[in-house]
Amino acid sequence: MKVIVIGLGNFGNALALSLTETGNEVIAIDKEMEKINWLKDQVSHTICMDSTIELAYNAVPLKDADKIVVAIGENEGAAIITTAIIKKLCDVKIISRALSPIHDTVLEAMGVHSIIHPEQDSARRLTQQINFKSTLENYQLDNNFTISEVKAKKDFFGKTLKELDTTNKYKLTLITIIREKEISNLLGKKRIIKESIGRINSETIILENDTLVVYGNNKDIENYCIGQEEYDLRNKEI
């Protein structure tokens, strides 16, 4: 997708890099040249501009974007004005960061329904990672079941899903696999991204460095991860 990220503080910067690493074309915008210079060689495009000035958007391909993220985290007024200008200029889906309950209310009144709270969300993700130890990312469905990203075990490498039979052995349902892929940009510079291989079947083979996206009971996911930790520890000692 083509994603515009406005506001390159800690959250916006990390988001722009993460979106790029997962294969998206990112346009990163901030009014501070120092932040632009730091990021310019790591994302597709960067623009130094004041997002609260409507005329500045003449140089921004808003209508070509799939999503626009207003990630401004230091100035609530600037964040609201920026969101209002974008709403006026295009119909692209806006994801806006809220800095306070009042900010939430204003965004909802403007018709922005995708509102994020990075500090709360990050704390929640960190709590899940601590609880599940070796999991990489989690989406908790309720108090008992979770969709998690876990590392493929070493003894999985080179085997088909039919041979592994993860559903019966680990009581986990494998949804898809996230795999590393090397790509080149227009200048020929190569980099590694991670992307889903899509639908899987019994003949799909697990490769080294694969990340498994699994669904299951929290206890079963934790048991899988504990087993992986013990395996890694034994090999480290050897």
C-alpha positions as CSV (number, residue, x, y, z in Angstrom):
1,M,0.0,0.0,0.0
2,K,0.9,3.7,-0.3
3,V,0.8,5.2,3.2
4,I,1.5,8.8,4.2
5,V,2.8,9.3,7.7
6,I,2.6,12.9,9.1
7,G,4.6,13.6,12.2
8,L,7.9,11.9,12.7
9,G,8.3,11.7,16.5
10,N,9.2,8.4,18.1
11,F,5.9,6.8,17.1
12,G,5.6,8.2,13.6
13,N,9.3,7.4,12.9
14,A,8.9,3.8,14.1
15,L,5.6,3.4,12.2
16,A,7.2,4.7,8.9
17,L,10.1,2.2,9.3
18,S,7.8,-0.7,10.2
19,L,5.5,0.0,7.2
20,T,8.5,0.2,4.9
21,E,10.0,-3.1,6.2
22,T,6.7,-4.9,5.5
23,G,6.7,-3.8,1.8
24,N,4.7,-0.6,1.8
25,E,5.5,2.6,0.0
26,V,5.8,5.3,2.6
27,I,5.8,9.1,2.3
28,A,7.0,10.5,5.6
29,I,6.2,14.2,6.4
30,D,7.5,16.5,9.2
31,K,8.2,20.2,9.5
32,E,11.7,19.6,11.1
33,M,14.4,19.0,8.5
34,E,16.5,17.1,11.1
35,K,13.9,14.3,11.3
36,I,13.5,14.3,7.5
37,N,17.3,13.9,7.0
38,W,17.5,11.0,9.4
39,L,14.7,9.1,7.6
40,K,15.1,10.1,4.0
41,D,17.3,7.1,3.0
42,Q,15.1,4.5,4.8
43,V,11.7,5.2,3.4
44,S,10.3,5.7,-0.2
45,H,9.8,9.5,0.0
46,T,10.2,12.3,2.6
47,I,8.7,15.8,2.5
48,C,9.6,18.7,4.9
49,M,6.6,20.9,5.3
50,D,4.2,22.4,7.9
51,S,1.1,20.2,7.8
52,T,-1.1,23.0,9.2
53,I,-0.7,25.0,6.0
54,E,-3.3,24.0,3.4
55,L,-1.3,25.3,0.4
56,A,1.7,23.0,1.3
57,Y,-0.4,20.0,0.3
58,N,-0.1,20.9,-3.4
59,A,3.1,18.9,-3.3
60,V,1.6,15.9,-1.6
61,P,-0.2,13.1,-3.5
62,L,-3.0,12.7,-1.0
63,K,-5.5,11.2,-3.5
64,D,-3.0,8.5,-4.5
65,A,-2.6,7.2,-1.0
66,D,-4.4,4.2,0.5
67,K,-4.2,5.5,4.0
68,I,-3.0,8.6,5.8
69,V,-1.7,8.5,9.4
70,V,-1.6,11.7,11.4
71,A,1.0,10.7,14.0
72,I,1.7,14.2,15.5
73,G,2.3,13.7,19.2
74,E,3.5,17.0,20.6
75,N,1.0,19.6,19.5
76,E,-2.7,18.7,19.8
77,G,-3.8,21.8,17.9
78,A,-1.5,21.0,15.0
79,A,-2.8,17.4,14.9
80,I,-6.4,18.5,14.7
81,I,-5.8,21.2,12.1
82,T,-3.8,18.7,10.0
83,T,-6.6,16.1,10.2
84,A,-9.2,18.8,9.2
85,I,-7.2,19.9,6.2
86,I,-6.8,16.3,5.0
87,K,-10.5,15.6,5.5
88,K,-11.2,18.7,3.3
89,L,-8.8,17.8,0.5
90,C,-9.5,14.1,0.0
91,D,-11.6,11.0,0.9
92,V,-8.7,8.8,1.8
93,K,-9.0,6.8,5.0
94,I,-7.4,8.7,7.9
95,I,-5.8,7.1,11.0
96,S,-5.3,9.8,13.6
97,R,-3.4,9.8,16.8
98,A,-5.4,11.2,19.8
99,L,-3.5,13.0,22.6
100,S,-6.4,13.4,25.1
101,P,-10.1,12.5,25.7
102,I,-11.0,15.9,24.2
103,H,-8.9,15.2,21.1
104,D,-10.8,11.9,20.8
105,T,-14.1,13.8,20.9
106,V,-13.0,16.3,18.3
107,L,-11.8,13.6,15.9
108,E,-15.0,11.6,16.3
109,A,-17.0,14.8,15.5
110,M,-14.9,15.2,12.4
111,G,-15.9,11.7,11.3
112,V,-12.5,10.1,12.0
113,H,-13.3,6.6,13.2
114,S,-9.8,5.1,13.2
115,I,-8.3,6.7,16.3
116,I,-5.1,5.4,17.9
117,H,-3.5,5.8,21.3
118,P,0.1,4.6,20.8
119,E,1.1,4.8,24.5
120,Q,-1.8,2.6,25.6
121,D,-1.5,0.2,22.6
122,S,2.3,-0.1,23.1
123,A,1.8,-0.9,26.8
124,R,-0.8,-3.5,25.9
125,R,1.4,-5.2,23.3
126,L,4.4,-5.2,25.7
127,T,2.2,-6.8,28.4
128,Q,1.2,-9.5,26.0
129,Q,4.8,-10.1,24.9
130,I,5.9,-10.4,28.5
131,N,3.1,-12.8,29.3
132,F,3.8,-15.0,26.3
133,K,7.5,-14.8,26.6
134,S,8.8,-15.9,23.1
135,T,5.9,-14.6,21.0
136,L,6.7,-11.8,18.6
137,E,3.3,-10.1,18.2
138,N,-0.2,-10.9,19.6
139,Y,-3.8,-10.1,18.9
140,Q,-5.9,-11.2,21.9
141,L,-9.4,-12.2,20.9
142,D,-10.6,-12.6,24.5
143,N,-9.3,-13.8,27.9
144,N,-8.6,-17.3,26.6
145,F,-7.7,-17.2,22.9
146,T,-5.1,-15.3,21.0
147,I,-3.6,-15.0,17.5
148,S,0.2,-14.9,17.9
149,E,3.3,-14.8,15.8
150,V,5.8,-17.4,17.0
151,K,9.2,-18.5,15.7
152,A,9.2,-21.8,13.8
153,K,11.1,-24.5,15.7
154,K,14.4,-25.6,14.2
155,D,13.1,-29.2,13.8
156,F,10.3,-27.8,11.6
157,F,12.7,-26.6,8.9
158,G,12.3,-28.5,5.6
159,K,9.1,-30.3,6.7
160,T,5.6,-30.0,5.3
161,L,2.7,-29.0,7.4
162,K,1.3,-32.5,6.9
163,E,4.4,-34.0,8.5
164,L,4.3,-31.6,11.4
165,D,0.6,-31.8,12.2
166,T,0.7,-28.8,14.6
167,T,-3.0,-28.9,15.3
168,N,-2.8,-32.3,17.1
169,K,0.7,-32.0,18.5
170,Y,0.6,-28.5,19.9
171,K,-3.2,-27.8,19.8
172,L,-2.5,-24.7,17.6
173,T,-4.1,-23.8,14.3
174,L,-1.6,-22.4,11.8
175,I,-3.2,-19.5,9.9
176,T,-0.3,-18.4,7.6
177,I,3.5,-18.0,7.5
178,I,5.4,-14.7,7.4
179,R,8.6,-15.2,5.4
180,E,11.7,-13.1,4.6
181,K,12.0,-11.8,1.0
182,E,14.8,-9.8,-0.6
183,I,13.6,-6.9,-2.8
184,S,15.4,-4.1,-4.7
185,N,14.3,-0.5,-5.0
186,L,14.6,1.6,-8.2
187,L,18.2,2.3,-7.5
188,G,19.0,-1.3,-7.1
189,K,19.5,-1.2,-3.4
190,K,18.5,-4.5,-1.8
191,R,16.8,-5.0,1.5
192,I,14.9,-7.7,3.3
193,I,11.2,-7.4,4.0
194,K,8.8,-9.8,5.7
195,E,5.5,-10.7,4.1
196,S,2.7,-13.3,4.4
197,I,2.9,-16.2,2.0
198,G,-1.0,-16.2,1.9
199,R,-3.0,-19.4,2.0
200,I,-1.2,-22.5,3.2
201,N,-1.9,-26.2,2.6
202,S,-0.7,-29.6,3.8
203,E,2.2,-29.5,1.3
204,T,3.5,-26.1,2.4
205,I,7.1,-26.4,3.7
206,I,8.6,-24.6,6.7
207,L,11.8,-22.7,6.0
208,E,14.5,-21.3,8.3
209,N,13.6,-17.9,9.8
210,D,9.9,-18.5,9.1
211,T,7.4,-16.9,11.5
212,L,4.2,-18.8,12.2
213,V,0.9,-17.1,12.7
214,V,-1.0,-19.4,15.0
215,Y,-4.4,-19.4,16.7
216,G,-5.0,-21.1,20.0
217,N,-5.6,-21.1,23.7
218,N,-3.3,-18.8,25.6
219,K,-1.9,-21.8,27.7
220,D,-1.1,-23.8,24.5
221,I,0.7,-20.8,22.9
222,E,2.7,-20.3,26.1
223,N,3.6,-24.1,26.3
224,Y,4.8,-23.9,22.7
225,C,7.0,-20.9,23.5
226,I,8.4,-22.4,26.7
227,G,9.4,-25.5,24.7
228,Q,11.2,-23.2,22.2
229,E,13.0,-21.3,25.0
230,E,14.3,-24.6,26.5
231,Y,15.5,-25.8,23.1
232,D,17.3,-22.6,22.4
233,L,18.9,-22.6,25.9
234,R,20.2,-26.2,25.4
235,N,21.7,-25.4,22.1
236,K,23.4,-22.2,23.5
237,E,25.0,-24.2,26.3
238,I,26.3,-26.8,23.8
